[in-house]
Amino acid sequence: YGGIKVLLDQMEASPDNVLLQEQGCTELSRRTWLQGRYSSDLAGRATLVLFNVLSMPSVRPKALAQACQALGNLARSSDVRRQHISTTGPALVLACMRQHMPEAEVQKHGCHAVANMCAD
């Protein structure tokens, strides 16, 4: 978990650094796909960082798709869904999808995320 903690530390310390946030989303997407279990604290931190990225107007669609994918990956855990994602996550992802309708990757990964978020 050390790598993800360091990445989240950097993303949290520089919430307005678009390039860092975009690169961080790509890495979180990859790592959350490979590793299925995270502590509640780590999952909560990752969720908040990813929610922040979804609300940033200058983030490129590819990074938004990666953020959606990472959220969908995290939402595979029912504990993470209930504790960190279910109340706010679907609305944020759907808003992102509405803002980026022509972007197929945002739509694809957004659908994946919402499906996992609403699995219960």
Backbone as a ProteinNet text record, in pm:
[ID]
protein_1_A
[PRIMARY]
YGGIKVLLDQMEASPDNVLLQEQGCTELSRRTWLQGRYSSDLAGRATLVLFNVLSMPSVRPKALAQACQALGNLARSSDVRRQHISTTGPALVLACMRQHMPEAEVQKHGCHAVANMCAD
[TERTIARY]
81.1	0	84.2	214.3	300.1	294.2	293.5	290.3	163.6	51.5	-75.3	-82.7	-30.1	-30.6	49.7	165.8	250	178.8	119.2	46	-68.8	-146.2	-257	-206.4	-95	-34.9	-5.4	54.5	89.1	-36	-134.2	-257.2	-333.6	-336.4	-404.5	-331.1	-199.5	-120.5	-128	-162	-165.6	-296.2	-409	-537.6	-561.2	-489.2	-508	-406.6	-315.2	-215.6	-279.9	-330.1	-407.2	-324.4	-200.9	-117.5	-95.1	-65.6	-47.3	-175.7	-288.8	-416.6	-445.3	-416.8	-440.2	-351	-224.7	-132.8	-169.4	-210.8	-252.6	-374.8	-468.8	-587.7	-550.1	-457.6	-412.1	-350.9	-268.4	-204.1	-305.6	-398.4	-500.6	-588.8	-619.1	-699.4	-627.8	-501.2	-421.9	-409.9	-376.2	-353.3	-481.2	-592.6	-717.6	-769.5	-729	-766.7	-685.8	-557.8	-468.8	-489	-517.9	-534.8	-679	-745.7	-887.7	-922.8	-831.8	-866.3	-780	-847.4	-779	-840.3	-762.6	-817.8	-924.9	-1014.4	-1121.5	-1065	-959.8	-897.6	-840.8	-768.7	-706.6	-813	-915.6	-1023.6	-1097.2	-1117.9	-1184	-1103.1	-973.7	-886.2	-887.3	-875	-873.9	-1005.6	-1114.9	-1245.7	-1256.9	-1214.6	-1221.9	-1134.8	-1015.8	-926.9	-991.6	-1048.7	-1111.7	-1236.7	-1314.3	-1429.1	-1382.8	-1271.3	-1216.4	-1182.3	-1118.8	-1080	-1203.2	-1309.5	-1431.1	-1491.6	-1465.4	-1524	-1430.2	-1311.6	-1216	-1249	-1273.1	-1313.9	-1203.6	-1078.3	-970.9	-906.5	-960	-904.6	-948.6	-854.8	-884.7	-974.4	-1053.9	-1146	-1078.7	-959.4	-892.5	-871.4	-830.9	-810.3	-942.8	-1048.2	-1179.8	-1225.5	-1199.2	-1232.3	-1154.8	-1027.4	-946	-998	-1041.9	-1099.5	-1225.9	-1310	-1431.5	-1396	-1295.7	-1255.6	-1205.1	-1124.3	-1073.2	-1187.3	-1284	-1398.7	-1479	-1496.5	-1566.2	-1492.6	-1359.6	-1279	-1292.8	-1284.7	-1299.3	-1438.7	-1538.2	-1677.1	-1707.4	-1611.7	-1632.5	-1647.7	-1592.5	-1602.8	-1731.1	-1816.2	-1941.4	-1914.8	-1809.3	-1776.3	-1738.8	-1657.3	-1617.3	-1739.7	-1824.4	-1946.8	-2029.4	-2055.9	-2142.6	-2078.1	-1950.3	-1885.7	-1842.8	-1806.4	-1741.3	-1803	-1878.1	-1915	-2063.8	-2147	-2287.1	-2366.4	-2338.1	-2421.2	-2388.8	-2263.3	-2222.4	-2174.3	-2114.7	-2047	-2129.2	-2245.7	-2320.6	-2356.1	-2395.9	-2432.4	-2312.4	-2195.5	-2075.3	-2034.9	-2040.5	-2003.4	-2103.3	-2231.4	-2332.1	-2317.5	-2285.1	-2262.3	-2142.4	-2037.2	-1918.7	-1955.1	-2033.7	-2075.7	-2159.6	-2248.1	-2330.2	-2244.8	-2141	-2053.6	-1963.2	-1946.1	-1854	-1923.6	-2042.6	-2124.5	-2052.3	-1975.6	-1914.3	-1792.8	-1749.6	-1628	-1662.7	-1636.1	-1674.5	-1611.7	-1485.9	-1419.2	-1479	-1515.7	-1581.2	-1715.2	-1789.8	-1919.6	-1903.5	-1808.4	-1785.5	-1746.8	-1644.6	-1597.2	-1693.7	-1765.7	-1868.4	-1981.1	-2023.2	-2128.1	-2080.5	-1956.4	-1896.2	-1896.8	-1856.4	-1849.7	-1986.8	-2085.2	-2219.6	-2279.7	-2258.5	-2309.7	-2252.2	-2121.7	-2060.3	-2104.4	-2120.9	-2161.9	-2302.7	-2385.8	-2526.6	-2556	-2454.2	-2469.5	-2550.8	-2561.2	-2634.3	-2783.8
-121.7	0	126.5	113.5	231.1	322.2	263.7	345.4	426.4	366.3	438.6	547.8	521.2	625	746.4	722.5	833.5	909.3	836.1	898.7	984.4	930.7	1007.6	1129.1	1114.9	1230.4	1341.8	1306.5	1405.8	1467.6	1384.2	1435.8	1525.8	1488.4	1570.9	1702.7	1699.7	1821	1919.4	1872.3	1958.9	1940.5	1973	1946.4	2026.7	2135.5	2217.8	2188.1	2095.5	2057.8	1956.1	2005.4	1921.5	1804.9	1830.2	1723.4	1613.1	1651.2	1552.9	1473.7	1542.3	1474.7	1376.7	1418	1329.7	1205.8	1226.2	1112.5	1023.2	1085.2	1009.2	923.2	974.2	895.9	771.8	788.7	674.6	568.5	610.9	515.7	453.2	532.4	476.9	376.6	406.3	313.6	179.5	185.5	63.9	-13.6	57.6	-10	-64.7	6.2	-43.9	-163	-175.2	-291.9	-414.1	-392.5	-503.3	-550.9	-457.3	-491.1	-466	-565.9	-551.5	-504.2	-511.7	-477.5	-363	-270	-155.9	-130.2	-70.5	-31.9	74.1	85.5	184.1	325.3	354.7	486.2	514.8	419.9	437.4	450.9	367.7	375.6	508.6	554.8	684.2	799.4	796.8	901.6	899.1	780.7	768.2	818.5	783.7	827.1	978.7	1044.2	1190.9	1256.3	1202.9	1256.6	1241.4	1125.5	1101.5	1187.6	1206.8	1297.6	1438.6	1482.1	1613.3	1624.1	1521.3	1523	1533.6	1460.5	1464.9	1605	1685.3	1819.7	1928	1889.8	1987.5	2014.2	2140.3	2169.6	2151.2	2156.8	2153.4	2016.4	1914.3	1779.5	1721.4	1658.9	1600.2	1477.4	1450.4	1336.9	1202.8	1180.1	1053	1033.8	1140.2	1130.9	1113.6	1177.9	1159.3	1014.4	955.9	814.6	726.9	759.5	682.8	700.4	821	844.4	760.6	757.9	675.6	527.9	484.3	344.8	310.9	398.3	374.1	369.6	460.7	458.8	329.5	287.3	161	43.3	46.6	-60.4	-60.7	56.7	65.3	20.2	49.1	16.6	-132.4	-211.9	-357.7	-409.5	-336.8	-374.9	-316	-401.5	-351.5	-259	-283.5	-194.9	-56	-49.7	80.4	151	76.8	135.5	201.5	127.3	179.1	294.6	283.7	382.7	508.8	498	612.1	657.6	573.6	605.1	624.1	544	533.1	662.9	750.3	869.7	977.8	995.4	1104.3	1056.4	940	892.4	888	822.4	813.8	950.1	1044.4	1177.4	1248.2	1237.1	1300	1237.1	1105.8	1037.8	1071.9	1071	1104.5	1248.5	1340.7	1479.8	1488.5	1416	1411.9	1354.6	1247.9	1187.2	1284.2	1359.5	1457.3	1567	1608.7	1715.5	1668.6	1539.5	1484.4	1377.9	1410.6	1315.7	1254.9	1331.3	1270.7	1181	1178.8	1104.6	960.2	869.4	729.2	666	696.5	635.3	683.9	810.7	862.4	791.2	773.8	706.9	560.3	491.9	349.9	328.8	402.1	382.7	443.9	547.5	603.7	504.3	435.5	332.3	220.4	179	75.4	121.3	246	297.8	303.2	358.4	370.3	232.6	139	3.3	-57.5	-42.6	-96.9	-20.6	110.8	191	156.9	114.7	88	-60.9	-140.5	-286.6	-340.1	-267.9	-320.2	-304.5
0	0	0	22.8	34.2	-85.3	-205.4	-327.3	-340	-305.7	-315.3	-209.7	-91.4	12.8	-31.7	-89.4	-137.5	-249	-341.7	-451.4	-398.6	-305	-247.1	-171.4	-99.8	-31.5	-131.3	-244.4	-346.3	-408.3	-439.7	-500.9	-404.1	-276	-176	-152	-158.6	-134.3	-249.9	-369	-488.6	-564.6	-502.1	-567.8	-695.5	-714.2	-834.1	-943.7	-919.5	-1019.4	-1113.8	-1225.9	-1317.5	-1370.2	-1409.2	-1463.6	-1359.6	-1236.7	-1130.2	-1106.8	-1106	-1084.6	-1198.6	-1321	-1435.9	-1429.5	-1401.7	-1392.3	-1273.3	-1165.2	-1048	-1076.1	-1154.2	-1189.8	-1269.9	-1361.2	-1440.7	-1350.5	-1257.4	-1166.1	-1070.3	-1018.2	-928.8	-1002.7	-1127.2	-1206.1	-1220.5	-1251.4	-1268.8	-1137.3	-1031.5	-903.2	-841.5	-858	-801.1	-880.1	-1004.5	-1083.2	-1038.7	-1013	-977.8	-834.5	-744.2	-602.5	-563.9	-515.7	-487.2	-348.3	-253.9	-115.4	-64.1	2.6	62.8	198.9	286.6	415.8	392.2	488	475.7	463	538.9	534.1	395.3	340.9	209.6	100.7	105.8	7.7	18	140.3	160.4	104.9	128.9	74.7	-77.2	-135	-281.1	-340.2	-275.9	-324	-325	-217.1	-211	-317.1	-338.4	-441.7	-579	-606	-735.9	-753.5	-648.4	-656.5	-692.3	-633.7	-664.6	-813.4	-866.7	-1008.3	-1096.9	-1063.8	-1146	-1151.1	-1050.1	-1045.9	-1100.5	-1146.1	-1200.3	-1347.2	-1383.8	-1521.3	-1625.9	-1587.1	-1687.1	-1705	-1641.7	-1655.2	-1789.5	-1858.9	-1989.9	-1976	-2078.9	-2074.5	-2044.7	-2095.2	-2067.9	-1918	-1848.8	-1703.9	-1630.7	-1680	-1618.4	-1633.1	-1749.4	-1769.9	-1671.9	-1649.7	-1555.2	-1412.9	-1378.4	-1245.5	-1227	-1330.2	-1323.7	-1309.7	-1384.1	-1376.1	-1235.9	-1178.6	-1043.2	-941.7	-954.6	-863.7	-880.6	-1004.5	-1028.1	-968	-978	-918.7	-766.6	-706.4	-560.8	-516.8	-599.3	-564.3	-574.9	-618.4	-618.5	-475.6	-380	-239.2	-179.4	-125	-67	51.2	126.9	239	189.3	85.7	29.1	-27.7	-96.9	-153.5	-44.8	60.3	167.5	243	273.8	359.5	285.7	158.4	93.9	-37.2	-104.4	-242.1	-264.4	-203.7	-245	-237.4	-144.1	-130.3	-233.1	-266.3	-355.1	-490.9	-494.9	-614.6	-741.1	-741.2	-866.3	-925.1	-841.9	-892.8	-955.1	-892.5	-949.4	-1081.9	-1087.9	-1212.9	-1322.6	-1291.2	-1392.5	-1441	-1351.1	-1392.7	-1486.9	-1455.5	-1542	-1679.5	-1679.4	-1805.6	-1888.8	-1824	-1896.5	-1958.3	-1887.1	-1937.4	-2051	-2064.1	-2164.4	-2248.9	-2296.4	-2372.8	-2493.5	-2571.4	-2690.5	-2660.4	-2536.5	-2501	-2463.8	-2556.9	-2539.1	-2415	-2387	-2271.5	-2140.3	-2133.9	-2013.3	-1994.7	-2103.7	-2095.3	-2052.8	-2113.4	-2083.6	-1937.3	-1892.8	-1755.1	-1653.8	-1694.6	-1606.9	-1581.2	-1687	-1670.9	-1578.7	-1598.7	-1513.8	-1367.2	-1345.6	-1208.6	-1144.4	-1215.9	-1158.6	-1132.1	-1223.2	-1201.5	-1073.9	-1053.8	-932.4	-808.2	-820.4	-706	-658.5	-749.8	-717.2	-704.9	-683.6	-683.1	-566.1	-458.3	-341.6	-357.5
[MASK]
++++++++++++++++++++++++++++++++++++++++++++++++++++++++++++++++++++++++++++++++++++++++++++++++++++++++++++++++++++++++

